[in-house]
Amino acid sequence: MDNNTLSLGDLLPQNGTLLWSEDDEKTIWLVRDGDKMEIITEWKSLSALFDANAQEAAEFSRTGSHGDLQKVASIPKGLFAEWRKEGITDDPIAMARRLNDADFRKFRTNNWVI
């Protein structure tokens, strides 16, 4: 095998898994099943983000002085990417509806309605 003509499939056996990258937010695996190659992203725990958002929401003063720009949420990159694929991030009404939804309240950093 010539080292200058390696393909991604040469890195893995017919049925194998390779750790591609890992950081604080995610782990990326390359998985080969015969001729099929798949990239799997595993997102790590959201509990630290939820705790930080809850702390920020607790410190938020609804009656305080606010400028034109106010942070309303912290969303993990992976979830934001999914929402982008769904077209939610390009639609302000859909984005507001999503962030106001009780299922996503832990991403909020204040108690305002968008």
Secondary structure as UniProt FT lines:
FT   HELIX           3..5
FT   HELIX           8..11
FT   STRAND          15..22
FT   STRAND          26..33
FT   TURN            34..35
FT   STRAND          36..43
FT   HELIX           47..59
FT   TURN            62..63
FT   HELIX           77..86
FT   TURN            89..90
FT   HELIX           92..100
FT   HELIX           102..107
//
